[in-house]
Amino acid sequence: MHRIFIAEDDSVIADAVKNYLEGWGYEVRCAEDFRNIIGEFSEFAPHLVLMDIGLPFYNGFYWCAEIRKVSEVPVVFLSSASDNMNIIMAMDMGGDDFIPKPFDLTVLLAKIKAILRRTYDFGNAPETIEHNGAILNISDASMTYGGEKLELTKNEYRILLTLMENKGKVVSREELMNRLWETDCYVDENTLTVNVSRLRKKLERYGLEDFIVTKAGMGYIIG
């Protein structure tokens, strides 16, 4: 379970983010003593920090610099002051991303998942994932089946990767859309449906029929 530390003095925002992320299985703690952010950070030892800029006593830039003295943990800035100067300052002080307020919680979640995956899972990622003779090649984002290689688009690869990582489980449409958002392009319900439909047809041309099964009202599962 990944731990996320929230340094946000607006209790409404902090509690909303905390409750939402806990619903996705994260362990979350909100800062309580804004004079001692580094102490609470060190005690909790989080995998990721969500940092507001406009904090009491010392701003988020100061605390990010203090964190960087002891840790390389990812720091994501949250701020309504989203002008270029603040964004540049956030990156210069060691921040990993900048999300302007107000933000959508689902977009925040997608960003967090992407950063955690890049930071902690990259070194342990498998080179291939296999299911019923179909092999997804992580290195070049392609699929091999029956001795033939299928070239995949970025979205097709993301869909297959998510489904094959969750073999035996139904993956919700929301989770798939969050995964596709990591490509930095917004994906809505209709776009997801079109992408899945095109991918199914491509797989069928290579003999992979019913490889992606729809579970009505739930999502998709690898067949």
Secondary structure, 3 states (H helix, E strand, C coil): CCEEEEECCCHHHHHHHHHHHHHCCCEEEECCCCCCHHHHHHHHCCCEEEEECCCCCCCHHHHHHHHHCCCCCCEEEEECCCCHHHHHHHHHCCCCEEEECCCCHHHHHHHHHHHHHHHHHHHHCCCEEEECCEEEECCCCEEEECCEEEECCHHHHHHHHHHHHCCCCCECHHHHHHHHHCCCCCCCHHHHHHHHHHHHHHHHHCCCCCCEEEECCCEEEEC
